[in-house]
Amino acid sequence: MRLLTTLLVASALILAGPALAGKKNKSSGKANQPITVEDVLTKAVVGGLITVAERATVGDYLDRNRSAFAGAQPLPPGIARKVERGGALPPGIAKKTLPTGLLTDLPARPGQEWRVVGTDLLIVEIATNVIVDVLKDAL
């Protein structure tokens, strides 16, 4: 478990590299505030990315309850390419919510909800159906 946590922390730091560097905001040209390691580990950062703690919670739940997602099938490749951060949920695909046991373990995300699409877990803006972040092939 310690190795998994270490790998998750390292992955988060690698993925958050551009954010930690303070990329410029396209609309205003001003640099974003620097993001700390604490932000990466404990909060949703840069547009609501899935945190290391959330990834660990999902992983622990799946280790204990793999049968809850026994029938999950990957999306067809053409649709799978459309399921990406910043995109809209493709219409007509089956979207499920997470099991209640997992939802209660995850921190609240006001205005956002977790969805299961194929074998991916998504965080989606409720009002716009825009994908905030994707946990690819989680199931």
C-alpha positions as CSV (number, residue, x, y, z in Angstrom):
1,M,0.0,0.0,0.0
2,R,2.9,2.3,0.8
3,L,4.4,1.7,-2.7
4,L,1.0,2.5,-4.3
5,T,0.7,5.8,-2.3
6,T,4.3,6.7,-3.3
7,L,3.6,6.0,-7.0
8,L,0.4,8.0,-6.8
9,V,2.1,11.0,-5.3
10,A,4.9,10.9,-7.9
11,S,2.4,10.6,-10.7
12,A,0.5,13.6,-9.4
13,L,3.6,15.7,-9.2
14,I,4.6,14.8,-12.7
15,L,1.1,15.5,-14.1
16,A,1.0,18.8,-12.2
17,G,4.4,19.9,-13.4
18,P,3.0,22.6,-15.8
19,A,0.7,23.9,-13.1
20,L,3.5,24.0,-10.5
21,A,5.5,26.1,-13.0
22,G,2.8,28.8,-13.0
23,K,1.7,28.7,-16.6
24,K,0.3,32.0,-18.0
25,N,-3.4,32.5,-18.1
26,K,-4.4,32.8,-21.7
27,S,-7.1,35.4,-21.1
28,S,-5.3,37.8,-18.9
29,G,-1.6,37.1,-19.6
30,K,-1.0,37.0,-15.8
31,A,0.8,34.0,-14.2
32,N,-1.4,31.8,-12.1
33,Q,-0.6,31.6,-8.4
34,P,2.0,28.8,-7.7
35,I,0.6,25.5,-6.5
36,T,2.1,23.8,-3.5
37,V,2.7,20.1,-3.0
38,E,-0.1,20.3,-0.3
39,D,-2.5,21.5,-3.0
40,V,-1.6,18.6,-5.3
41,L,-2.1,16.1,-2.5
42,T,-5.2,17.3,-0.8
43,K,-7.2,19.6,-3.0
44,A,-8.6,19.7,-6.5
45,V,-6.1,21.8,-8.4
46,V,-6.1,23.5,-11.8
47,G,-9.6,23.0,-12.9
48,G,-10.6,20.3,-10.5
49,L,-8.1,17.5,-11.2
50,I,-8.6,14.3,-9.5
51,T,-6.4,14.4,-6.4
52,V,-4.0,11.7,-5.2
53,A,-6.2,11.2,-2.2
54,E,-9.2,10.6,-4.4
55,R,-7.3,8.2,-6.6
56,A,-6.2,6.2,-3.5
57,T,-9.8,6.2,-2.2
58,V,-11.0,4.8,-5.6
59,G,-8.2,2.2,-5.7
60,D,-8.9,1.0,-2.2
61,Y,-12.7,0.8,-2.9
62,L,-12.0,-1.2,-6.1
63,D,-9.7,-3.6,-4.3
64,R,-12.5,-4.3,-1.8
65,N,-15.5,-4.2,-4.2
66,R,-14.3,-5.2,-7.7
67,S,-17.6,-7.1,-8.3
68,A,-19.5,-3.8,-8.2
69,F,-18.2,-3.0,-11.6
70,A,-18.1,-6.6,-13.0
71,G,-19.9,-5.8,-16.2
72,A,-18.0,-2.7,-17.2
73,Q,-16.9,-2.7,-20.9
74,P,-14.4,-0.2,-22.5
75,L,-15.9,2.4,-24.8
76,P,-15.5,1.9,-28.6
77,P,-12.3,3.7,-29.7
78,G,-14.0,6.5,-31.5
79,I,-16.1,7.5,-28.5
80,A,-13.2,6.9,-26.0
81,R,-11.1,9.5,-27.8
82,K,-13.9,12.1,-27.2
83,V,-13.9,11.4,-23.4
84,E,-11.2,13.8,-22.4
85,R,-10.6,16.7,-19.9
86,G,-12.4,19.9,-21.1
87,G,-14.6,18.1,-23.6
88,A,-18.4,17.6,-23.3
89,L,-19.9,14.2,-22.5
90,P,-20.8,12.6,-25.7
91,P,-24.6,12.3,-26.0
92,G,-26.2,8.9,-26.0
93,I,-23.5,7.0,-24.0
94,A,-24.4,5.1,-20.9
95,K,-23.5,7.2,-17.8
96,K,-23.7,5.7,-14.3
97,T,-23.1,7.2,-10.9
98,L,-20.6,5.7,-8.5
99,P,-21.9,3.3,-5.8
100,T,-23.0,5.1,-2.7
101,G,-20.3,3.5,-0.6
102,L,-17.6,5.0,-2.8
103,L,-19.3,8.4,-3.1
104,T,-19.5,8.7,0.7
105,D,-15.7,8.0,0.9
106,L,-14.8,10.7,-1.6
107,P,-14.8,14.4,-0.7
108,A,-17.7,16.6,-1.8
109,R,-17.3,18.5,-5.1
110,P,-19.9,21.2,-5.2
111,G,-21.3,21.7,-8.7
112,Q,-19.6,18.5,-10.0
113,E,-20.4,14.8,-9.9
114,W,-18.6,11.5,-10.5
115,R,-19.7,9.4,-13.4
116,V,-18.8,6.0,-14.7
117,V,-18.5,5.8,-18.5
118,G,-17.3,2.5,-19.8
119,T,-14.3,1.6,-17.7
120,D,-13.4,5.3,-17.0
121,L,-14.3,7.4,-14.0
122,L,-15.1,11.0,-14.7
123,I,-15.7,14.2,-12.8
124,V,-18.3,16.2,-14.7
125,E,-19.6,19.8,-14.2
126,I,-23.3,19.3,-13.5
127,A,-24.6,22.5,-15.2
128,T,-22.6,22.1,-18.5
129,N,-21.7,18.3,-18.7
130,V,-18.1,19.4,-19.3
131,I,-15.6,16.8,-18.3
132,V,-13.4,18.2,-15.5
133,D,-11.0,15.2,-15.3
134,V,-10.9,11.5,-16.3
135,L,-9.5,8.5,-14.6
136,K,-8.9,6.3,-17.7
137,D,-9.4,2.5,-17.4
138,A,-10.0,2.6,-13.7
139,L,-12.3,-0.4,-13.7
